[in-house]
Amino acid sequence: MSSVWEQLQERLPAVPAESWEKLARWAELMREWNERVNLVSRKDIDQLEIHHLAPCLAVTTDLKLMNGARVIDVGTGGGLPGIPMAICYPQARFTLVDSVGKKIRVVEDIAARLDLKNVEVRNCRVETMKSKFDFVTGRAVTDLAAFINWIRPLLNRGSKHSLANGLLYWRGGDVQAEAAGLRSRLTRTISLEERLADPYFESKYILHFRTEELYREVTEKPV
Ligand SMILES: C[S@@+](CC[C@H](N)C(=O)[O-])C[C@H]1O[C@@H](n2cnc3c(N)ncnc32)[C@H](O)[C@@H]1O
């Protein structure tokens, strides 16, 4: 049977070949830190590569970034999806934000030990951030309506990358029902089950909303 890394490489052909070595080193550092700080649930750490890394890497199939793209990972926790994305997109600049200092110090250490020069970390609540970004990413932070209200002011409009500037949110469950309760319309729904050819990811998605859609949450009156 092929190793977990061979499986990932087969399923994720858009991950640059030169990224895999750093991704393997990242997994070692995550396991080392997870002994001390709860970044990934202890019972799930054996499945780190499949359950946590693979869904973050799945975005590489759809998202191609131009040089100098700016991405903010909000509620990054132990650095997901921010660190794996920073490894795969060295041409882009990543800001990783979390309100919990203990987690941010881990992310800082991991980024330094991986020599990721395109990563900046911030220990703050996202609502206090002022800079502008092409993309916001988030995974398992809060419900979509609240998240959209926090992050909308951080987004630039534009469409020079393969996806229009906007929000990429990793979400499981009945996302169509949740999205139906929003005024922002989904721009694209990426099925992780399809991208990763694995039934474990049934009902798990990466949701893309272009920036303009997020303004519907505040500018349109309810019908
Ligand atoms: C469930 S964890 C998910 C962490 C990571 N994204 C992952 O997928 O493993 C949610 C994280 O969001 C952070 N968070 C929640 N609200 C936040 C806010 N307003 N600003 C910054 N971080 C926040 C929490 O501190 C926590 O680390």
Ligand as a Chemical Component Dictionary entry (heavy atoms), coordinates in Angstrom:
data_LIG
# 
_chem_comp.id                   LIG 
_chem_comp.type                 NON-POLYMER 
_chem_comp.pdbx_formal_charge   0 
_chem_comp.three_letter_code    LIG 
# 
loop_
_chem_comp_atom.comp_id 
_chem_comp_atom.atom_id 
_chem_comp_atom.alt_atom_id 
_chem_comp_atom.type_symbol 
_chem_comp_atom.charge 
_chem_comp_atom.model_Cartn_x 
_chem_comp_atom.model_Cartn_y 
_chem_comp_atom.model_Cartn_z 
_chem_comp_atom.pdbx_ordinal 
LIG C1  C1  C 0  -11.732 25.800 15.910 1  
LIG S1  S1  S 1  -10.304 26.787 15.773 2  
LIG C2  C2  C 0  -9.832  26.439 14.105 3  
LIG C3  C3  C 0  -8.374  26.669 13.890 4  
LIG C4  C4  C 0  -7.852  26.401 12.477 5  
LIG N1  N1  N 0  -8.464  27.307 11.497 6  
LIG C5  C5  C 0  -8.051  24.958 12.084 7  
LIG O1  O1  O 0  -8.756  24.694 11.107 8  
LIG O2  O2  O -1 -7.488  24.071 12.740 9  
LIG C6  C6  C 0  -10.943 28.452 15.657 10 
LIG C7  C7  C 0  -9.895  29.514 15.942 11 
LIG O3  O3  O 0  -10.453 30.798 15.681 12 
LIG C8  C8  C 0  -9.923  31.722 16.610 13 
LIG N2  N2  N 0  -10.817 32.879 16.644 14 
LIG C9  C9  C 0  -12.133 32.872 16.975 15 
LIG N3  N3  N 0  -12.637 34.126 16.870 16 
LIG C10 C10 C 0  -11.618 34.933 16.446 17 
LIG C11 C11 C 0  -11.521 36.341 16.143 18 
LIG N4  N4  N 0  -12.564 37.142 16.257 19 
LIG N5  N5  N 0  -10.323 36.818 15.722 20 
LIG C12 C12 C 0  -9.246  35.994 15.612 21 
LIG N6  N6  N 0  -9.287  34.679 15.891 22 
LIG C13 C13 C 0  -10.455 34.146 16.303 23 
LIG C14 C14 C 0  -9.855  30.913 17.902 24 
LIG O4  O4  O 0  -8.937  31.463 18.828 25 
LIG C15 C15 C 0  -9.429  29.532 17.398 26 
LIG O5  O5  O 0  -8.032  29.362 17.446 27 
# 
loop_
_chem_comp_bond.comp_id 
_chem_comp_bond.atom_id_1 
_chem_comp_bond.atom_id_2 
_chem_comp_bond.value_order 
_chem_comp_bond.pdbx_ordinal 
LIG C1  S1  SING 1  
LIG S1  C2  SING 2  
LIG S1  C6  SING 3  
LIG C2  C3  SING 4  
LIG C3  C4  SING 5  
LIG C4  N1  SING 6  
LIG C4  C5  SING 7  
LIG C5  O1  DOUB 8  
LIG C5  O2  SING 9  
LIG C6  C7  SING 10 
LIG C7  O3  SING 11 
LIG C7  C15 SING 12 
LIG O3  C8  SING 13 
LIG C8  N2  SING 14 
LIG C8  C14 SING 15 
LIG N2  C9  SING 16 
LIG N2  C13 SING 17 
LIG C9  N3  DOUB 18 
LIG N3  C10 SING 19 
LIG C10 C11 SING 20 
LIG C10 C13 DOUB 21 
LIG C11 N4  SING 22 
LIG C11 N5  DOUB 23 
LIG N5  C12 SING 24 
LIG C12 N6  DOUB 25 
LIG N6  C13 SING 26 
LIG C14 O4  SING 27 
LIG C14 C15 SING 28 
LIG C15 O5  SING 29 
# 
